[in-house]
Amino acid sequence: MQLKTSTKITGLATKSEIARRLGVNPQLVAYWFKQGVPPHRIIPFCAALNWEVTPHQVDSELYPNPTDGLPSNQNNNTPGV
């Protein structure tokens, strides 16, 4: 995850808030910020942020196109790509 994306995420919600939304502990979310969000958590992670951050922004190798991983109703409103 790029620094720009991390900064955007922390402007949307605290690590504790993200953890609460995902049902995990805040230390795990802090670890993801350092090591990357696991592939099976990227979609729920973005959904917890109301799609203000896209799967592409979280992991551009796994989601190479800006609209990859977005729900169909979000494909036309790709934020900050």
C-alpha positions in Angstrom: 0.0 0.0 0.0 1.4 3.4 -1.0 1.9 6.2 1.6 -0.7 8.3 -0.3 -3.3 5.5 0.2 -2.4 5.0 3.9 -2.8 8.8 4.4 -6.1 8.8 2.7 -7.3 5.8 4.8 -6.3 7.4 8.1 -8.2 10.5 7.1 -11.4 8.4 6.7 -11.2 6.3 9.8 -8.8 5.4 12.6 -7.2 1.9 12.7 -9.4 1.2 15.7 -12.6 2.1 13.8 -11.5 0.0 10.8 -10.8 -2.9 13.1 -14.2 -2.5 14.8 -16.0 -2.5 11.4 -14.1 -5.6 10.3 -14.4 -7.5 13.6 -10.6 -7.7 14.1 -8.2 -6.2 16.6 -6.5 -2.8 15.9 -3.1 -4.3 16.1 -3.9 -6.5 13.1 -5.0 -3.4 11.1 -1.8 -1.6 12.1 0.1 -4.7 10.9 -1.7 -4.5 7.5 -0.7 -0.8 7.1 3.0 -2.0 7.4 2.8 -5.3 5.6 -0.2 -5.0 3.3 -3.8 -6.1 3.6 -4.1 -9.8 3.0 -5.8 -10.6 -0.4 -8.9 -12.2 1.3 -9.4 -9.0 3.3 -9.1 -6.3 0.6 -12.7 -6.3 -0.5 -14.1 -6.2 3.1 -11.5 -3.6 4.0 -12.6 -1.3 1.1 -16.3 -1.9 1.9 -15.6 -0.9 5.6 -14.4 2.4 4.2 -17.5 2.8 2.1 -15.4 2.3 -1.1 -13.7 5.6 -0.6 -10.5 3.6 -1.1 -10.6 1.0 -4.0 -9.1 -2.5 -4.1 -6.7 -1.1 -6.8 -5.4 1.5 -4.4 -4.8 -1.1 -1.7 -3.1 -3.6 -3.9 -2.5 -2.6 -7.5 -0.8 -5.9 -8.4 -3.8 -8.0 -7.3 -6.3 -5.4 -8.8 -4.5 -3.9 -11.7 -7.4 -1.9 -13.2 -8.9 1.0 -11.2 -12.3 -0.6 -11.2 -11.3 -4.1 -10.3 -13.0 -5.4 -7.2 -15.5 -2.6 -7.0 -19.2 -3.4 -6.8 -21.1 -2.7 -10.0 -22.8 0.4 -8.6 -19.3 1.9 -7.8 -17.6 1.3 -11.2 -18.7 4.6 -12.6 -17.6 6.7 -9.5 -14.1 5.5 -9.0 -12.8 7.8 -6.2 -9.3 9.3 -6.4 -7.8 7.0 -9.0 
